[in-house]
Every structure is written in structure tokens, then in C-alpha cells.
Amino acid sequence: MPQDRDFKKIVRRRMSKTGESYTAARAKLTGSRPAPPRPDSKTGIYPFGAFDESAKGVLVAAQAEAVKARTGLIGPEHLLLGLVRQRSGGAPRLLRALGVRAPAVRAALRSKGLRRVQHPAGRIIPAASTKRVLEQAMVEAGQRGSDQVGTEHLLLGILYETREPAAQVLAELGMTVDRVAAMIESRSAPAGAGRTRRAVPPSTVHPAPTEGVAAVLQRGRNAALKEGAMFFRSDHLLGQLVARDSQTPALLDLLRAVGTDLEELRRRLRPPRRVTRLEAEIWRLRRAEDEAIRPEDGELAQKLLVEEKGLRDRLAPALDAWNEGWAAGRPATRPATESPG
């Protein structure tokens, strides 16, 4: 017993120097490997009753992925891996139709340089970003009148966490919230028609915008759609803020007061032809991809995705050049000889 107490003192001394957990410090001193993180079996880490069977399978697989990665946090990337591993559910079918496979997702996630975080007690818990994904998935399910969260709602939740590697990998495949939502709606099975629909209060995670700001946001999105833009950009938002019939007239008064030439600003906010041409071609490809995805023609969908990626690689420098033109004070060029495509 005295020897055991002495060893514990040595372990704690190492802990104070290295900041390691007791288990990790003991393992280092004894030369053994620490046990992998384990889920909390007493309380559970997910409200499983809120998820359908396919989504539960994704959550279990995500937990297993975190254990395999020897990390103490279940991140959105583990949920994404769980989705591509799952065989049933709307989102896994959609990902398979797009040619998204687990090995490719793993490689893409590794290229993002994921960090590992160990839980002090050797357990695994959902990361804060994962909790937000699950909260958003529940909101998505409620807004669609579903009494349970499905795999498609988890996929949408992941896409909302745009700073996370999982969402970035999906974005590189051209997947956005709006696009995935449209695909899910088009592929909805009649089996979901019998689910109980219920009203869900709006999320209170973020402050509600004023009526004028809400109108500007919606008009900006509508302007982006009308243009055929790939993204809802800052110029769409600013364009509606300074429009002649702006819903935020106080801002116009402020800009006039500081000497802003509103007509010049409105003119320069119009994108150049090379941007709108590329965007129009990408949208054409996306419509073709969606047509291929519905009958699950994975080979054609993958071919079109590769072609789309090439166009998006050309669009990025075109947008950068436009932004650099703003910074340098050069007007956006819209040659009269070019057609919108």
C-alpha cells in the first residue's frame, strides 16, 4: 500500500508538470497505452428518442468514428463519416448518388488537419459545434413537420456549420443548404406523408432582425437567385441596402451625409460579365446533376460534378479579380461585345 501511495504521488507530480490527465500520466510512467475514450453509458450523450432509426445509426457510427480517432470530442466530421457509412436514410442515398464515398471523405477531412482533443476523464462527448448541428437538425425537422430527426436533417445541420471541415468538404462538392434542401424535397418518399405535423417556434439562438433588415436579407437572396449567382455575396446585400427603394432609408441618409456617391456605388456593385457567364454555366450543370441524381445515376452525377468543379475553380479568381478591382478603385468591366451566356 505505501508503494502504491508513493506511485500515485509520482503520477500527480507528472500531471502538475505536463497538464495530462491521471490516466494519461499513469500510462506514460508505466509504459502502457491509455484506454481509448469511451462514451458515457450512464447518462447517454444524445437524446436518441428525437431521431429516427437511420439517424440513430449515424449517431452510433459517429461515436465509433470518434473512438477510432482516439479523440475526446465527437465533431461534425464524425457525423459526416457516419452519414456516408449509413446505408438507409435520405441523406446517405443522396450522398451515394453524388458519388460521395467514405474513403474520399476521410482523405478530404485529413487534408484539413483535424486536431485531436482528449477528454480528461477518458470519455467522449459531442463538441459544441456538434451540439449546434443537432439543434439545427431538430429545427429543420420541425420546420418540415417531422416528429423525428432524419439523416437529411443531420446533413442540413452539418452544412450550417460553415467553419467546420465537414461543411467545407461538402461545399467543395458544390453542396449548399438551399441546394440540398431542394434535393431532399424532390426525393421525399411518400412514406413520410403520414408523420404528424406540428408547429415549431423559431430558433432563439440568434437575435431576430428588424423588419427592414429582414426585408433587405430576403431581397438580397432574391437578387442573387435572379442573377443566377453561386453564392449570396456581400454585394447582393449591399446592393439592396443602397437601392433607391431601400428598406433601410436611415442608412442612405447616413451615406449621403458622409459624401458617398450612391449612383457610382450601385453601378460598381453589378458583377462583370465573366462572373455571370460562369455562374450561368455552373447552374446549367447543377440542373443536369440533379436530373442524374434522382434516378441515382452516380457515374453521370460524378462526371458532372468534376466538370462543375473546373468551372468553380475558374469562378473563384474571377470573383477575386472583381474584389481587387474594388480595392484598387477600378470600375467593374461589362464589355458590350459579350453575351450573358
C-alpha positions in Angstrom: 0.0 0.0 0.0 2.7 2.5 0.8 4.4 1.8 -2.5 1.0 2.4 -4.2 0.6 5.7 -2.5 4.1 6.8 -3.5 3.4 5.9 -7.1 0.2 8.0 -7.1 2.3 10.9 -5.8 4.7 10.4 -8.7 1.8 10.3 -11.2 0.3 13.5 -9.7 3.7 15.3 -9.8 3.9 14.5 -13.6 0.3 15.7 -14.0 1.2 19.1 -12.4 4.2 19.4 -14.8 2.6 18.2 -18.1 -1.1 19.0 -17.6 -2.0 15.4 -18.5 -5.0 13.5 -17.1 -4.3 11.0 -14.3 -4.9 8.1 -16.8 -2.5 9.5 -19.4 0.2 10.3 -16.9 0.0 6.9 -15.3 0.1 5.2 -18.8 3.3 7.2 -19.6 5.0 6.2 -16.4 4.1 2.5 -16.7 4.7 2.4 -20.4 1.2 1.2 -21.2 -1.2 2.7 -23.7 -4.1 4.7 -22.3 -7.5 3.2 -22.8 -9.4 4.7 -25.8 -12.1 7.3 -24.9 -15.4 5.7 -24.0 -18.9 7.1 -24.2 -20.8 7.9 -21.1 -23.0 4.9 -20.7 -24.9 6.2 -17.7 -26.5 9.3 -19.0 -26.1 8.9 -22.8 -24.8 11.7 -24.9 -27.7 12.1 -27.4 -31.5 12.4 -27.0 -32.0 9.3 -29.0 -35.7 9.4 -28.9 -35.7 12.5 -31.1 -34.1 10.6 -34.0 -35.4 8.0 -36.4 -33.7 4.7 -36.8 -31.4 5.7 -39.7 -30.3 8.9 -37.8 -29.6 6.8 -34.7 -27.4 4.6 -36.8 -25.5 7.7 -37.9 -25.0 8.9 -34.3 -23.7 5.5 -33.2 -21.3 5.4 -36.2 -20.1 9.0 -35.4 -19.4 7.9 -31.8 -17.4 4.9 -33.2 -15.5 7.2 -35.5 -14.5 9.4 -32.6 -13.3 6.4 -30.6 -11.4 5.2 -33.7 -9.7 8.6 -34.0 -8.8 8.5 -30.3 -10.3 11.9 -29.6 -12.5 13.0 -26.7 -14.8 15.1 -28.9 -17.4 13.9 -31.5 -17.2 16.5 -34.2 -19.4 17.3 -37.2 -16.7 15.4 -39.3 -17.6 12.2 -37.4 -21.3 12.8 -38.1 -20.4 13.2 -41.8 -18.5 9.9 -41.7 -21.4 8.3 -40.0 -23.7 9.6 -42.8 -21.5 8.1 -45.6 -21.3 4.8 -43.7 -25.0 4.6 -43.2 -26.9 2.5 -45.7 -30.5 3.7 -45.1 -32.0 7.2 -45.0 -32.4 10.1 -47.4 -29.1 11.7 -46.9 -26.9 8.6 -47.4 -28.8 7.8 -50.6 -28.3 11.4 -51.8 -24.5 11.2 -51.0 -24.2 7.9 -52.8 -25.9 9.3 -55.9 -23.4 12.1 -55.8 -20.5 9.6 -55.7 -19.5 10.6 -52.2 -17.8 7.6 -50.5 -16.3 7.1 -47.1 -12.6 6.8 -48.2 -12.7 10.0 -50.2 -14.4 11.8 -47.3 -11.7 10.5 -44.9 -8.9 11.7 -47.2 -10.6 15.1 -47.6 -11.0 15.5 -43.8 -7.4 14.5 -43.2 -6.3 17.2 -45.6 -8.0 19.8 -43.3 -5.6 19.0 -40.5 -8.1 17.9 -37.8 -7.0 18.3 -34.2 -7.4 15.7 -31.5 -8.7 16.7 -28.1 -8.6 14.2 -25.2 -11.3 14.2 -22.5 -9.8 14.4 -19.0 -11.9 11.5 -17.8 -11.2 9.4 -20.9 -14.7 9.8 -22.2 -16.1 11.2 -25.5 -18.6 14.0 -25.6 -20.2 16.0 -28.5 -18.2 19.1 -29.5 -20.0 22.4 -29.2 -20.3 22.5 -33.0 -21.9 19.1 -33.0 -24.4 20.2 -30.4 -25.3 23.1 -32.8 -25.6 20.6 -35.7 -28.1 18.5 -33.7 -30.0 21.6 -32.5 -30.3 22.8 -36.1 -31.3 19.3 -37.3 -34.1 19.4 -34.8 -35.2 22.8 -36.1 -35.1 21.5 -39.7 -37.2 18.5 -38.8 -39.7 20.7 -37.0 -40.0 23.2 -39.9 -40.7 20.3 -42.2 -43.4 18.9 -39.9 -41.5 15.8 -38.9 -41.8 14.4 -35.4 -38.3 12.8 -35.6 -34.9 13.9 -36.9 -33.8 12.1 -40.0 -30.5 11.8 -41.8 -31.4 14.6 -44.2 -31.9 16.9 -41.2 -28.5 16.0 -39.9 -26.9 16.7 -43.3 -28.5 20.2 -43.3 -27.3 20.8 -39.8 -23.7 19.9 -40.8 -23.9 22.3 -43.8 -24.9 25.2 -41.5 -21.6 24.9 -39.6 -19.6 26.5 -42.4 -16.4 26.9 -40.5 -16.2 23.2 -39.7 -14.1 20.9 -42.0 -17.2 18.7 -42.6 -19.2 21.5 -44.1 -16.1 22.7 -46.1 -15.7 19.2 -47.6 -19.4 19.2 -48.7 -19.0 22.7 -50.1 -16.2 21.6 -52.2 -18.7 19.2 -53.8 -21.0 22.1 -54.5 -23.4 21.2 -51.7 -25.2 24.2 -50.1 -28.1 24.3 -47.6 -30.5 25.6 -50.3 -29.4 23.0 -52.9 -29.5 20.1 -50.5 -32.9 21.2 -49.2 -34.2 21.3 -52.7 -32.8 17.8 -53.5 -34.3 16.4 -50.3 -37.7 17.9 -51.2 -37.6 16.4 -54.7 -36.6 13.0 -53.4 -39.1 12.9 -50.5 -40.7 9.5 -50.2 -44.5 9.2 -49.8 -43.9 7.2 -46.6 -43.2 10.5 -44.7 -46.7 11.8 -45.5 -48.2 10.1 -42.5 -46.0 11.8 -40.0 -47.5 14.2 -37.5 -47.0 17.8 -38.4 -46.6 20.2 -35.6 -45.7 23.9 -35.3 -42.2 24.7 -34.1 -41.3 28.0 -32.6 -38.5 29.8 -34.5 -35.0 29.3 -33.2 -33.9 31.8 -30.5 -30.2 31.1 -30.9 -29.7 34.5 -32.8 -31.4 37.8 -32.3 -34.3 38.4 -34.6 -33.6 41.1 -37.4 -35.7 44.2 -37.6 -38.4 44.3 -40.3 -36.3 46.4 -42.6 -33.2 44.2 -42.2 -35.2 41.1 -42.7 -36.6 42.6 -45.9 -33.2 43.5 -47.2 -31.8 40.0 -46.5 -34.7 38.4 -48.4 -34.4 40.9 -51.3 -30.6 40.2 -51.4 -31.2 36.5 -51.7 -33.8 37.1 -54.4 -31.4 39.3 -56.3 -28.7 36.5 -56.1 -31.2 33.9 -57.4 -32.3 36.2 -60.2 -28.7 36.8 -61.2 -28.0 33.0 -61.1 -25.2 33.6 -58.6 -23.5 30.7 -56.9 -23.3 32.4 -53.6 -25.3 35.0 -51.6 -22.5 37.6 -51.6 -21.8 40.8 -49.8 -22.5 42.8 -53.0 -26.1 41.4 -53.1 -26.7 42.5 -49.6 -25.1 45.9 -50.0 -26.9 46.4 -53.3 -30.2 46.1 -51.6 -29.1 48.3 -48.7 -28.3 51.1 -51.0 -31.1 50.5 -53.6 -33.3 53.5 -54.4 -36.3 51.8 -52.6 -34.1 50.6 -49.8 -35.9 49.2 -46.7 -33.2 50.9 -44.6 -33.6 54.6 -45.5 -31.7 55.7 -42.5 -28.6 54.1 -43.9 -29.0 56.0 -47.2 -29.2 59.3 -45.2 -26.0 58.4 -43.4 -24.1 57.5 -46.6 -25.2 60.8 -48.2 -24.2 62.7 -45.1 -20.6 61.3 -45.4 -20.5 62.1 -49.1 -21.0 58.7 -50.7 -21.8 58.7 -54.4 -24.7 56.3 -54.3 -25.1 56.1 -58.1 -21.4 55.1 -58.5 -21.7 52.6 -55.7 -24.8 51.0 -57.3 -23.1 50.8 -60.7 -20.0 49.1 -59.3 -22.0 46.6 -57.4 -23.1 45.0 -60.6 -20.9 41.9 -61.3 -18.8 41.7 -64.5 -19.9 39.5 -67.4 -17.2 36.9 -66.9 -18.7 36.2 -63.4 -22.3 36.0 -64.6 -21.4 33.8 -67.6 -19.5 31.3 -65.4 -22.3 31.3 -62.8 -24.9 30.6 -65.6 -22.9 27.7 -66.9 -22.5 26.2 -63.4 -26.2 26.5 -62.8 -26.8 24.6 -66.0 -24.6 21.8 -64.9 -26.2 21.7 -61.5 -29.6 21.2 -63.1 -28.2 18.3 -65.1 -26.6 16.9 -61.9 -30.0 17.0 -60.1 -31.6 15.2 -63.0 -28.9 12.5 -62.8 -29.2 12.2 -59.0 -32.9 11.5 -59.0 -32.6 8.1 -60.8 -29.3 7.6 -58.9 -27.1 7.7 -61.9 -23.9 8.1 -59.9 -21.5 7.8 -62.7 -23.1 10.7 -64.6 -23.5 12.8 -61.5 -19.8 12.4 -60.6 -18.8 13.3 -64.2 -20.9 16.5 -64.0 -19.5 17.3 -60.5 -16.0 17.2 -61.9 -16.9 19.5 -64.7 -18.6 21.8 -62.3 -15.6 21.9 -60.0 -13.5 23.0 -63.0 -15.9 25.9 -63.6 -15.9 26.8 -59.9 -12.1 26.9 -60.0 -12.4 29.5 -62.7 -15.1 31.4 -61.0 -13.1 31.9 -57.8 -10.3 34.0 -59.4 -12.9 36.0 -61.4 -14.6 37.0 -58.1 -11.2 37.7 -56.6 -10.3 40.0 -59.5 -13.5 41.8 -59.2 -12.9 42.4 -55.4 -9.4 43.5 -56.2 -10.8 46.0 -58.7 -12.9 47.4 -55.9 -9.9 47.8 -53.6 -7.9 49.4 -56.4 -10.7 51.8 -57.3 -11.2 50.4 -60.8 -14.8 50.0 -62.1 -16.2 46.6 -62.9 -16.0 46.0 -66.6 -19.0 44.8 -68.6 -17.9 44.6 -72.2 -20.8 45.3 -74.6 -19.5 42.6 -77.0 -20.0 39.8 -74.6 -23.3 38.0 -74.1 -24.6 36.9 -70.7 -24.4 33.2 -71.8 
